[in-house]
Amino acid sequence: MKRLKKIPKFKDEDAEREFWSRADSTEYIDWSKAQKLVLPNFRPTLRTISLRLPESMIAELKLLANQRDVPYQSLLKVFLAEKIKEERSGKPVKPPRRESRS
């Protein structure tokens, strides 16, 4: 097992960011001892995109979203997430059955 270098002290985050952009982390950290970390309150970075859809598709999406009492953009994200999961797994994903609100 090779001897690891000592991680230097940094004056600020910019200096640390610059250091790690050039350094090989395996010279400083034994990644074989790394543990998986769960961040329950972590919110992924969101990016706004422009997407052109036929008006009829948007109308259908709004109708479905209204039936579920959710914003149509949120429903679109759910549909996309389900399809991505399905494509990556190679098998169809059954959407969860939702109770209708009265």
Secondary structure, DSSP 8 states (H G I E B T S, - for coil): ----------SSHHHHHHHHHHS-GGGT--GGG------TT-------------HHHHHHHHHHHHHHTS-HHHHHHHHHHHHHHHHHHTS-----------
